[in-house]
């Protein structure tokens, strides 16, 4: 069964000493694609270089809300150059974080709006970070899209909400804005009842699965470094929630990724 990890951070220092072994374990587990997402310009450049060495890796380049204070016109120009590289499939990780650990809100919004515009210019999908900020981020998205009936996709916005953390009621709000929802290992945690309800509610063609490695390891590895191979546990958990087999769900998730990320995602 071929699988994918729709969101990881392979340039993180915790992978510096054994990345080749990490990717080999992923391959043995059946993971054929890993999307590594940047946090700033430096990690964007590092991710592109990493993907040149590892053919199974694809890249999202961008500036995370934690690093929004680093946004500049020079950063925008360089990201535009990087986004044209063959292994780059998305702009991200971008978004909004109101947990109190990110840049000031004004700086977050400035970087987010600029990167949404960049994605639109390049006709590329976005990878959205949304923490305690769903309503506000949706309002910003609404500035540049026309809302469609539930279930319809606005062709001017494509992307994924990574590590989905809201409940079932918000699923339709993201889908009608053209977004796919990606679930991480948090869906396996005993207290994540609303998250499991959301995983059951989202349409099959709007679903992705990720690790967010090295963060948020699924329940059986909780408290340890996460890695792409562990997406198998998350996929299996979501399949169980939805009452389908893991291979069946894996096929659907693979098709969703190919549709979202386009030809650069590869075969």
GISULZI-V718720 format. One record per run of one state. SS is the DSSP state (alpha for helix, beta for strand, coil for the rest). FROM is the first residue (numbers start at 1). LEN is the number of residues. If there is no record, write none. Layout:
<<SS:FROM:LEN> <SS:FROM:LEN>>
This chain:
<<coil:1:2> <beta:3:6> <coil:9:4> <alpha:13:3> <coil:16:3> <alpha:19:11> <coil:30:1> <beta:31:7> <coil:38:3> <alpha:41:13> <coil:54:3> <beta:57:5> <coil:62:3> <alpha:65:6> <coil:71:2> <alpha:73:10> <coil:83:5> <beta:88:10> <coil:98:7> <alpha:105:18> <coil:123:2> <beta:125:7> <coil:132:2> <alpha:134:9> <coil:143:16> <beta:159:3> <coil:162:6> <alpha:168:8> <coil:176:3> <beta:179:5> <coil:184:1> <alpha:185:4> <coil:189:4> <alpha:193:9> <coil:202:2> <alpha:204:3> <beta:207:3> <coil:210:3> <beta:213:1> <coil:214:5> <alpha:219:3> <coil:222:6> <alpha:228:15> <coil:243:3> <alpha:246:20> <coil:266:2>>
